[in-house]
Each structure stands twice: as C-alpha cells, then as structure tokens.
C-alpha cells in the first residue's frame, strides 16, 4: 500500500474541516455566555458588574428575535454597548461587532423596515445619537455572522423634514411616554441576585471583579463583597426569564469541545505524517 503526501494532506484537511464545524455549535443560553466574561474582548472595559439589560429584537426580519445583552454601566453618552446573539433554529450564535461596537440607547432606537432620508428602504436597527439641536443616525444590520454598521447622516430637529423623520421612528405617543422604543421594546433588567436565583454561574464575574479589586486604577471599592455574596444576601421574585438548566455547560461547551478537537487534529496529522515517512523509507 502506498500513501502519498498529497493523500495524507487531503485526509488531514478534511478531518480539520469536519472538526472546525463543531466549534460553531449553537449556544442555548446567551445570558450565561455573556456572563462568562473571559470569552469577550471587551471584558477588560466592563465596570464592576451589578446586573445586565436584555432586549429581544428581530433585526433581520426572519421572525426570530436576536438577543442584545449589555452590562449595567457599559457604555457612555451614546448609549449602551451591546453584545448581539443571532437567533437560529437550534439556538443562538454570538455575532462579531463593528470596529466601534454596537452602541445605542434603549430609548433611542427603532427596529423594522426603515425608509432612509434619501428614500431607500432597508431592514435593520436604526439608532439615534442625540446632540445639540439634533443628532446622528446609524443603522445596524445582520450580515452572516457579523453586525454591519452604516452611518445615515444627521438630523437637524429645527428642520421640518428631519423633525418628521424623528417623530416617525423615535417619538412616543405623548409627554408621559416620549420614547417609542421603551413602549415597543422595553428592556428587561436582571440584577446579580436575580441571575443567581436562576442558577447562572457568576464565577467569571467574581474573578473579574476580584482582579480589579487588586488594581489601584480600578473603580471597584476595596473590600466590597463579591457578586455571588451580594446575590445570595437576599431574594427578589421575578418573572422575566427561566432558570438556566445547566449554566456552566452552556458557557463552556464550545470552548472545551474546540480544544479537544484541535488536539485530535494535531495527533491525527502527526500519525499520518509518521506513517507516510515510514512507508517512504520502506520503498
């Protein structure tokens, strides 16, 4: 039997391709994935964790709402910085974000079909960043596994046409309810106590907070209790989210599986290479 280098490489590539597909196993619990902060590039920028906000928004119009999650205080004047999870038939996929992140205020966005200022119709999330006398518009759209951000120009609210555009997408029904998005899509808030009561694993959050406790530049107050300790201190009945059936497994299943498959691929390549070399010497 003769084994060529080409056939060895072909087998290795095929095996790697099959293994790589397994690294994209769908997430069943986006909230637990978000709480596993070590998986997120922005973890170092997060404030001390006290809770999170969740929005379910059908950005791409497929009838399955995406999940937007943001930690309390993570963001600035332009709004919260959101991590987006694309809804699929068998779970969720965490999407990559634009270079400047997905940023919008819970009271200043619209989701659905949007007619832009130049008359085009697009499907997505329209965000408004208010400023002096008006503000800037951006639209976020889903493209495969990525969130694409497109600037749409600015609004001058003293201009009648611009004011009509703002009223159409952002204004509420009256002074008591001035923001449409808070009526159409009110954010759901979960404190650390509520997350703990639902069985979510907060160990990664505690680890991050502990690291900041030892950092003189950290805003965390020295000797403040851990997230888990605060969560266990009292109980608060809630109704928004079910308990996580197995929170630790959901947060780490993809990482552990990917590492295992990488080792298997490496071993297979080494074995095939050694076999090829041995057969070549025998010829």
C-alpha positions, 0 to 999 in steps of 0.5 A: 500500500502506498500513501502519498503526501498529497493523500495524507494532506487531503485526509488531514484537511478534511478531518480539520474541516469536519472538526472546525464545524463543531466549534460553531455549535449553537449556544442555548443560553446567551445570558450565561455566555455573556456572563462568562466574561473571559470569552469577550474582548471587551471584558477588560472595559466592563465596570464592576458588574451589578446586573445586565439589560436584555432586549429581544429584537428581530433585526433581520426580519426572519421572525426570530428575535436576536438577543442584545445583552449589555452590562449595567454601566457599559457604555457612555453618552451614546448609549449602551454597548451591546453584545448581539446573539443571532437567533437560529433554529437550534439556538443562538450564535454570538455575532462579531461587532463593528470596529466601534461596537454596537452602541445605542440607547434603549430609548433611542432606537427603532427596529423594522423596515426603515425608509432612509432620508434619501428614500431607500428602504432597508431592514435593520436597527436604526439608532439615534445619537442625540446632540445639540439641536439634533443628532446622528443616525446609524443603522445596524444590520445582520450580515452572516455572522457579523453586525454591519454598521452604516452611518445615515447622516444627521438630523437637524430637529429645527428642520421640518423634514428631519423633525418628521423623520424623528417623530416617525421612528423615535417619538412616543405617543405623548409627554408621559411616554416620549420614547417609542422604543421603551413602549415597543421594546422595553428592556428587561433588567436582571440584577446579580441576585436575580441571575443567581436565583436562576442558577447562572454561574457568576464565577467569571464575574467574581474573578473579574471583579476580584482582579480589579479589586487588586488594581489601584486604577480600578473603580471597584471599592476595596473590600466590597463583597463579591457578586455571588455574596451580594446575590445570595444576601437576599431574594427578589421574585421575578418573572422575566426569564427561566432558570438556566438548566445547566449554566456552566455547560452552556458557557463552556461547551464550545470552548472545551469541545474546540480544544479537544478537537484541535488536539485530535487534529494535531495527533491525527496529522502527526500519525499520518505524517509518521506513517507516510515517512515510514512507508517512504523509507520502506520503498 
